[in-house]
């Protein structure tokens, strides 16, 4: 068809094989990545329950680091849970502006 030599056919086969492996790997990474479930939040899909979330899940929200996640869990344990999301304002490090950014990702059930 293309009048390729034996060596050129081998190179083409190799390049097509590498491309297919790359596409397959990319698909698998996107399909089974745990970061996807942590970082992809919207009001339609899911909100994190403050009364059951672990530290790692809380840290997946932009604006909540290790220290604040620890403080949220500590507050939850001392108070036997959150009754509403607004209680986060009582936690050291959560300012009004930070609260405004993170409240849409959180719920209390």
C-alpha positions, 0 to 999 in steps of 0.5 A, spaced: 500 500 500 505 505 502 511 501 499 514 501 505 520 497 507 520 492 512 524 496 517 519 502 516 513 497 517 517 495 524 518 502 526 510 504 524 508 498 528 512 500 534 509 507 534 502 505 533 503 500 539 506 506 543 501 511 542 495 505 543 499 504 550 499 511 552 491 512 550 490 506 554 494 508 560 491 515 560 484 512 560 485 508 566 489 513 570 483 518 569 478 512 570 481 509 577 484 515 580 482 517 587 484 524 586 478 524 581 473 523 587 476 528 592 477 534 587 471 533 583 465 536 587 459 540 585 452 541 588 449 536 583 454 531 585 456 531 592 458 535 598 462 532 604 458 531 610 462 534 616 460 529 621 463 523 617 469 526 613 476 523 615 482 528 615 484 526 608 477 527 605 477 534 608 484 536 605 481 535 598 477 541 599 481 547 596 483 551 602 483 546 607 490 544 609 492 538 614 492 543 620 485 546 619 482 539 617 485 536 624 481 542 628 475 540 624 475 533 626 477 535 633 471 540 634 467 535 631 469 530 637 468 535 642 461 537 640 459 530 638 458 533 631 456 539 627 449 541 627 450 546 621 455 548 617 456 555 620 459 552 626 466 552 622 466 559 623 468 558 630 474 554 628 481 557 628 484 559 621 477 559 618 476 566 616 469 569 613 472 569 606 475 562 607 468 560 609 465 563 603 469 559 599 468 552 602 461 552 604 458 550 598 462 543 598 460 541 605 454 539 608 451 536 615 446 530 615 
